Amino acid sequence: MVDVDTGIDDALALLYLLADPQLEIAGIASTGGNVPTAQVAANNLALLDLCRAPAIEVALGAAQPLAIPLRTTEDTHGPHGIGYAELPTSPRPLSDRSAAQLWVDTVRARPGAVLGLCTGPLTNLALALELEPQLPQLLRRLVVMGGAFRHPGNTTPTNEWNVHVDPEAAKVVFDAFSAAPQDRRPIVCALDITESIEMFPDHLRRIAERAHCAGVAMPAPGIRPASGPRRPIRSCGS
């Protein structure tokens, strides 16, 4: 079960997941964050089309965080959330269920089997916990991209974006999971992890070649900056 605010980074995560034949995506919950919720859902549907993915339920989440107005970051992720890419509008329908209800129905149907991945604000999951307080026991494991622990923030000096967008939701989720057994507590990928990922031009070139993207401009093999060692392209974090 995936909960995203797609978002360039979330889009890349979805592409990786969809490319893995061993994974089954039980559903995609759309949450506002990088762009408004409706745009997130449209991006998710368009990416499923782009990947020629089978039918995967995409649900619309809450339009606003629990207690504060929604902040978005089009200045970072572009006007539609995926840079300046223009993806066709998908004919796929949105789910009749809310994102919170999709969370609940999915874990109830397969107790102990579902892995949850949240790469955006935790609004949908917090609302799902209101519907099903036993969700931490029903979920096999939760992985969260968010937070800054003993590491500088990327939104304020101490705060990370996903938590900053809906801090009340983050509190609800972490409070609910605090009583879970050790092996059921969330795996949190905070800024000290997401901002330390490095990608070099050689890596990008190999990805482009495998995708048959002939028009992608890349440095010639073996070329390094005049200053010496290779310069990594760092991730944007969360």
N, C-alpha and C positions, 0 to 999 in steps of 0.2 A: 504494500500500500504506500503510495507516494503522495506527499503533500508539498506543493511547490508554489512559488510566486514568479513564474517564468517571465523574465530574467534570463540574461545571457548564460550565467553560470548554471541555472536550473535547466535551461535548454540543453546544455552540454551533458548534464547528468542524465536527462531523459534519453538523449541519443545513445549514450553508453549503455543504459539499461535495456533499451529496445534492441540494441545490437547483440545482446547476449542471449543465445537460444536456451540457456539453462534457467533463465529467470522468467517468472510469470508476474506481470504487473496486475494485481487484483483490482486496482482502481487508481484514479488520479484525482486528488482533491486540489482545487484551485483557491489560493488565498491571495488577498491583496498585499502588496509590499513594494516590489520594484515598480509595478504599474497597478492600476485598479483591477479589481477581481475579475470583471467581465473580460478585460483584455488578456489577463492571465489565462482564462479558460479558452479564449479564442486561439491564443498561442499554443496551448496544449493540443487542441484539436488539429491545428495546422501542422504541428510537428508529427502527429500520428500519421497524417496524410503523407508528409514528406518521406517518412520512413516506411510507407506502405505497411503499416502495422495492422494487425487484426483489430477487431472491435474491442476497445478498452473503455470502460465507463469513466467519463470525465464529469465531475460534479462541481457546481458553483458554490463557493464558500461565502462567508459573510462579507458584506460590502465595507464594513468598518471594524476596527479593533474593538475590544471589549469596552474600553472606557475613554478613549481619546480619538481624535480625528485621524484618518489614514494619512500617512506620509508616503509619498512615492518618490522615485529617483530616476526620472526620465533623463536627467542630465548625465547619468552614468550608463543607463541601459538603453537609451534611445527612446523615441516617441512611443513605440509599441512594445518595448521591453526586450527585443532581440536585436539590439543595435539598430542598423538601418536596413535590415533585411525586410523584404516585402513578400510575405507568404500569402498565397491565395486563401480566401475564406473557405473554411472546411464545410462540406455538406453534412458532416457527422452531427448528430444531435447531442445536446447536453443531457445529462441525466435528469430525471424527474426528482431525484433525491438531492437534498442538500449535502454539502461536503461532510458536515458533522454526522448526518445520518448514514452516509456511505461508510465512514469510519466504523460506526457502531455495527451496522449490518455485516460488514466484512469480517470483523473479529468475532462476532457472535456465530457466524456461519462456520468459521474455521478456528475454534479456540486453540490457542497455543501454537498455531502454525504460521501466523502472519508476522512478517517483519515490517515495521513502519519506518519510513524515511521522510523526514521533514527538512527541507532546505529553505524554508521561508519562515515568516512569523507563525506563531503557534496558535493563532486564533481558532482555526477549525478544530484542532485537537482539544483545546480548552472547552469548546462548545460540545464536543463529543463526550467529554468527561461528565458534563452536566446530564447528558442523556443516559450514559452508562458509566457509573462510578467504578465498576469492576474492570474497566478497560485495561488498566495496567496488568491485571492478572490474565486477561484474555489474549493480550498481545504477546507474541514470542519475544520480541525485543524491539526497542525504539532507538533509532539513530537520529540525532538532531545536529544540524549545522547551525551554530549560533553561540553567542556568548563570548566574553573576553575575560580570561582568568590570568591574573598576573601578567597581563599583556596589554599594550595600548589599544584603545578602541579605534574603530574606523568611522564612527559617526560623531561621538564626543570623545574627549580624551580618555574616557574609561568605558564607553558603551559600544557594543557591536550592533549592526544595523537590524538584524532580525529580531533581537530582543528589544531594541529601541522602538521599533514600530508598534509592538504590543507587549509591553512589559507585564501587564496584568495577566495576559494569557500565559506568558512564560512562567509566572509564579504559580498559576493554577496547575500547569502541567508538572512542574518539578515538585510541587507539594504533593500532588497525587501519586507520583512515582516514588516519593521518598520512602514510603512504607513497603515498597515492593522488595522481594528477595534480591540479593546482590546480583544474581544472574539475570534479573529482569529489569534492572535499573537502566536508564538511558545511556547510550554511548554518545558523548557530546564532542563534536568536532568544532572546537572554538577557533578563534583567530590565530592562536599560536600554531595551529595545524594548517588552516586554509590559506594563510598568507605566507607559508614557507614552501609551497609547491613551486617548483621551477620547471619551465618548459623551454627547451632550446630550439633554435631554428631547424636543426636536423630532425627533431621530433615532429615539428609542424610540417616539414617537407614530406616525411614519410606518411603522415596522415593524409595530406593533400594528394599524394600519389595513389594511395589506396582508394581514395574517393574519386579518382580520375578527374581532379580539378585542374585542368591544364592551364587555366588562366591565373592561377595563384602565383604571385610574385614572391620568390624566396631567394635568400642568399645562395650563391653557388656552393656546392659541396666543398668543404675544407676551408672556406673563407672565414676568417675570424676578424673581429674588430682590431683596428690598428693599435689599440691600447693593450692588447695582450689576450687574456683568457676570454672564453666565450661569455657573452652577456646573456643571462637568463631572462626570459619573459615571465614575470611573476603573475600569479593568479590575482584576481580582483578580490579574493576572500569571499565573505558571505554578505 
